[in-house]
Amino acid sequence: MSVEMYSVEQVAERLGLHVRTVRGYIRSGRLRAVRIGKQYRIAGADLAALTGRPAQPPGAGAVEVSSIVQVDGVDRAAADRLGTFLLAGANTVRDPARPLRIQTVHDEERNRMKIVILGGAAATADVLHLVEALLDGDNGLLAGEADDA
């Protein structure tokens, strides 16, 4: 019987964490590991115990989408409102094993907002539909702001 072992770097890549974070988990006892020389090795079963899900080979059945949405003509207040709506929508994602991550950045100089979305294909599509609905013409979040300026 072969035991699958991972390096700290492999575990960090699989979990989307920094290597220092994984080492901190090991030092605190949150993640079991065996020290071999100057390096740690983590058994697949211990990794599964940390994550609460069975170990899978890298990329097995996992699809992650990265999207960047640029919205022009957005002032700080509208960007804050849009960001709040999107983050609230991301917090309702149904699969805790594959969280949806959203980052928003507002460029005041260019009156522009960028939205970075990372997650599963279906959850990302839901967020993109939400963005479209919130920015939709006369009924959207930014409706009437051009008239106020």
JOJOJO-V963516 format. One record per pair of residues at least 12 apart in sequence whose ideal C-beta (glycine too) atoms are under 8 Angstrom apart, sorted by the first residue. I is the first residue (numbers start at 0). GAP is how many residues later the second one is. If there is no record, write none. Layout:
i = <I | I>
gap = <GAP | GAP>
This chain:
i = <2 | 2 | 2 | 3 | 3 | 3 | 4 | 4 | 4 | 4 | 4 | 5 | 5 | 5 | 5 | 5 | 6 | 6 | 6 | 6 | 7 | 7 | 7 | 7 | 7 | 7 | 7 | 10 | 10 | 10 | 12 | 13 | 13 | 14 | 22 | 24 | 25 | 25 | 29 | 30 | 30 | 30 | 31 | 31 | 32 | 50 | 51 | 52 | 61 | 62 | 62 | 63 | 63 | 63 | 63 | 64 | 64 | 64 | 64 | 64 | 64 | 65 | 65 | 65 | 66 | 66 | 66 | 66 | 66 | 66 | 67 | 67 | 67 | 67 | 68 | 68 | 68 | 68 | 68 | 69 | 69 | 69 | 69 | 70 | 70 | 70 | 70 | 70 | 70 | 71 | 71 | 71 | 72 | 72 | 72 | 72 | 72 | 73 | 73 | 73 | 73 | 73 | 74 | 74 | 75 | 75 | 77 | 77 | 77 | 77 | 78 | 78 | 78 | 79 | 80 | 81 | 81 | 81 | 81 | 81 | 81 | 81 | 82 | 82 | 82 | 84 | 84 | 84 | 85 | 85 | 85 | 85 | 85 | 85 | 86 | 86 | 88 | 88 | 88 | 89 | 89 | 89 | 89 | 92 | 92 | 93 | 94 | 94 | 97 | 97 | 97 | 98 | 99 | 99 | 99 | 99 | 99 | 99 | 99 | 100 | 100 | 100 | 100 | 101 | 101 | 101 | 101 | 101 | 102 | 102 | 103 | 114>
gap = <40 | 41 | 42 | 39 | 40 | 51 | 29 | 36 | 37 | 38 | 39 | 35 | 36 | 37 | 38 | 41 | 32 | 33 | 34 | 35 | 14 | 15 | 18 | 25 | 31 | 32 | 34 | 20 | 31 | 36 | 45 | 33 | 44 | 36 | 17 | 25 | 14 | 16 | 20 | 15 | 16 | 19 | 14 | 17 | 13 | 46 | 45 | 44 | 36 | 57 | 58 | 34 | 54 | 55 | 56 | 52 | 53 | 54 | 55 | 56 | 59 | 50 | 51 | 52 | 48 | 49 | 50 | 51 | 57 | 61 | 46 | 47 | 48 | 49 | 45 | 46 | 48 | 59 | 62 | 42 | 43 | 44 | 45 | 41 | 42 | 43 | 44 | 60 | 64 | 38 | 39 | 40 | 38 | 39 | 69 | 72 | 73 | 32 | 37 | 38 | 39 | 68 | 36 | 70 | 30 | 32 | 35 | 63 | 64 | 67 | 25 | 27 | 34 | 26 | 60 | 22 | 31 | 33 | 49 | 52 | 53 | 59 | 21 | 30 | 32 | 45 | 49 | 56 | 16 | 18 | 29 | 41 | 44 | 45 | 15 | 17 | 37 | 38 | 41 | 12 | 29 | 33 | 37 | 26 | 30 | 29 | 25 | 28 | 21 | 22 | 25 | 20 | 17 | 18 | 19 | 20 | 23 | 24 | 27 | 15 | 16 | 17 | 18 | 13 | 14 | 15 | 16 | 25 | 12 | 13 | 12 | 16>
